[in-house]
Amino acid sequence: MKKLVLSIFVVSALFQSCSSDDDGGDGGSQVVAPATYSFEREGESSVSFSGQTTRIEMGQEFIDALKDTSKSEADLDGMFAHAEGDADFSDADLNASDKSIRSKTAASSDYFSANTTDANEIKAEFDTWIKAQVYEVFPNWNVDAVAGTAGKIQEAGGGSTRYVNAKGLELNQAINKGLIGALMADQALNNYLSTAVLDAGNNIANNDAGTVEDGKTYTTMEHKWDEAYGYVFGANADPANPNADLGADNFLNKYLGRVEGDTDFAGIADDVYQAFKLGRAAIVAGDYDLRDEQAEIIREKISEVIGVRAVYYLQQGKANLGTDMASAFHDLSEGFGFVYSLQFTRKPGTNEPYFTKTEVDAFIATLLNGNGFWDITAGDLDTMSDTISAKFNFTTAQAGS
Amino acid sequence: MITIRKIFLALVAIGSIVACSSSSSDDGPSGKTDTFDRGLLLANIADNIIIPAFEDFQIKLSALDVARGNFVNDINQTNLDALSNSWLEAYKVWQYVEMFNIGKAEGIDNTNHIGFVSFFNIYPLEVADVQNGADNGNYDLTTSNYHDGQGFPALDFLIHGLADADGTSIEKFTTNTNKDGYVNYLTDIVSRMISLNNTILNDWKNGYRNSFVANVESSKTGSVNKTVNDYVSYYERGLRANKFGIPAGNFSNSPLPETVEAFYKQDVSKELALEALKAVQDFFNGKAYNGSTNGESYKSYLIALDRSDLATLINSKFDAAREKIQVLDNNFFNQINTDNTKMTEAYDALQLVVVSLKVDMMSAFDISIDEGFQDNDGD
């Protein structure tokens, strides 16, 4: 079944290759993806995405620290916007790194290079959430949350305790799930898979000629593609065969796994993996139409992961509303982050997200209206779920269970 | 492996020609054959723009030196104000030459590819360079240590800034213990700017102009390729990033208002930025530096390639960016501190031109980007 799907893509690629633009493949072009995401040049691996793995690891320490009341705002800011050499993390390698999460948040070439105004606003929003966690939620760690007051609230039956702001929102969840869109999806879909990045400067000529970067085994174009791959699969034990341990991080990889686990969407993880693999092979072969077709598949599927999880958590939250508020708040907090992430999705064949920032801001305003999750109604959540589902290829019922 | 790949690529290429010969292309020059006379373009920009701009810069630097002499000979506020005025006049004309990092200008400093800008307009200023220099007279303005300790930013500090515990800017030259050192530093900086500009201008007038115009090669060392790269690089870095992006905080975790151009004078950052934008747009349109006639230009080159759409688009984007700049405070330091969003909106409007210049125009001209000028986001 999966092979059939793949071959349909290849066949359609062949039929389309001359209809669109530039260096369309010849009718006999048969780029064959290798069995695993493993590419070599002169006997050495040409795959590299260490910068993405580093950011995922930074993200993990960061979201853990958001629940550590001993952390100050400066501690958390340091983890979000790490500077090389600062002792922000427990892992010395991360401290030595020149990478930072914040610098790549809402920072893609396609969406934000000429929209630094929105980019700054989004970055500042994460800063605000960090600050509120430290100054509103941490001081009330042992206070029972009620409408309008931050504090702790425990799930029914002796379940997990959740720490929420005055509106019932777990800010650590907003940040965690928000980063899935603002960092991982935005960088992968709207930056590294973008022709503006893949084909920047002399990348095409250098890739055609097999000219590698100084001291490296890869061409710039190959590397850019790998960096997109790294934001999805950079934490897996065997990066060449990542779907063997889906859920290797608490970001995109985990939720690709969760959507894969829903029978309505089974196969999506392999679709993403196969598209990455074939696209990378297409780059090696110099077939850029085929490459771009794979990029569109990845954009559609990763966007779908975000859309499905947004609706899923809104529906789960709705189910617990009024009976187990802590569970409802937890679900809605995760949903809040995924809804926020919708503005970083990418509609295939366009330069647009499934939902614009303005539309997302309206969703957020609805969720936080009045006392926020304490006030939200089942009707509000259904309306929002249906609005989201309608723009994707799934129903609220499919996503919500 | 490589051989097989090359064969494969050759097959793809043949396949494309056979199967897709009519398909439009968006990564090469447009369908129309390039018969544009690059020599006419080069002659226009050399004779009507570059050389006249450097000549005017020479005049303004001379006036600056006169004002400096008057001030040094009779240190008072009136003469300092006159020096400030001539500094601003020269700084405005500088905005018309900064993009021409070619010829002697390029070769003047071999420590980096920035060329003569290294000695004229690196900011923010390293104030300690000036203060230590005034204190001990021990400085070498030719070294890279002093790139950020000379030129217009150093003059800006000397004329408008406060040193040590001084209460007014003139006290550097009157009551400060290093007052003689400050006078010497001022004199050394101005004379260095004059001599560097003379070197560049004399070279243009004594031979370089002809070899520049004659070099119509469409290779990396051809004059058109070099000026286009310089132009786009200047626009992206010197104008967009240095004047707007860096102080607005687009490359850092928070805004850096103290990195605006002319930080010590402050209320002229917008004026300088608008001059710079006018300079790049005039150059794009081939407008003579002295006068209003237009000659061969990037615009007419695009039109010759059937890309008048792009030429029009670039001009309208320049105009849109100007509108966003015009609403800003005269003082960018204030603008950033009071409403940085307007500053980033100006940056965003400027960035939209980068795409048209760096991707669309350069591809229409079939000019590749110099290595070293390519984006590197450090990943």
Boltz contact constraints between the chains, C-beta under 6 A:
constraints:
  - contact:
      token1: [A, 18]
      token2: [B, 19]
      max_distance: 6.0
  - contact:
      token1: [A, 18]
      token2: [B, 20]
      max_distance: 6.0
  - contact:
      token1: [A, 21]
      token2: [B, 26]
      max_distance: 6.0
  - contact:
      token1: [A, 22]
      token2: [B, 25]
      max_distance: 6.0
  - contact:
      token1: [A, 22]
      token2: [B, 26]
      max_distance: 6.0
  - contact:
      token1: [A, 22]
      token2: [B, 27]
      max_distance: 6.0
  - contact:
      token1: [A, 23]
      token2: [B, 16]
      max_distance: 6.0
  - contact:
      token1: [A, 24]
      token2: [B, 16]
      max_distance: 6.0
  - contact:
      token1: [A, 24]
      token2: [B, 20]
      max_distance: 6.0
  - contact:
      token1: [A, 26]
      token2: [B, 12]
      max_distance: 6.0
  - contact:
      token1: [A, 26]
      token2: [B, 15]
      max_distance: 6.0
  - contact:
      token1: [A, 26]
      token2: [B, 19]
      max_distance: 6.0
  - contact:
      token1: [A, 51]
      token2: [B, 379]
      max_distance: 6.0
  - contact:
      token1: [A, 81]
      token2: [B, 253]
      max_distance: 6.0
  - contact:
      token1: [A, 113]
      token2: [B, 351]
      max_distance: 6.0
  - contact:
      token1: [A, 114]
      token2: [B, 348]
      max_distance: 6.0
  - contact:
      token1: [A, 114]
      token2: [B, 351]
      max_distance: 6.0
  - contact:
      token1: [A, 114]
      token2: [B, 352]
      max_distance: 6.0
  - contact:
      token1: [A, 115]
      token2: [B, 348]
      max_distance: 6.0
  - contact:
      token1: [A, 116]
      token2: [B, 250]
      max_distance: 6.0
  - contact:
      token1: [A, 116]
      token2: [B, 344]
      max_distance: 6.0
  - contact:
      token1: [A, 116]
      token2: [B, 347]
      max_distance: 6.0
  - contact:
      token1: [A, 116]
      token2: [B, 348]
      max_distance: 6.0
  - contact:
      token1: [A, 117]
      token2: [B, 341]
      max_distance: 6.0
  - contact:
      token1: [A, 117]
      token2: [B, 344]
      max_distance: 6.0
  - contact:
      token1: [A, 117]
      token2: [B, 345]
      max_distance: 6.0
  - contact:
      token1: [A, 117]
      token2: [B, 348]
      max_distance: 6.0
  - contact:
      token1: [A, 120]
      token2: [B, 344]
      max_distance: 6.0
  - contact:
      token1: [A, 201]
      token2: [B, 369]
      max_distance: 6.0
  - contact:
      token1: [A, 201]
      token2: [B, 374]
      max_distance: 6.0
  - contact:
      token1: [A, 202]
      token2: [B, 368]
      max_distance: 6.0
  - contact:
      token1: [A, 210]
      token2: [B, 2]
      max_distance: 6.0
  - contact:
      token1: [A, 227]
      token2: [B, 379]
      max_distance: 6.0
  - contact:
      token1: [A, 286]
      token2: [B, 9]
      max_distance: 6.0
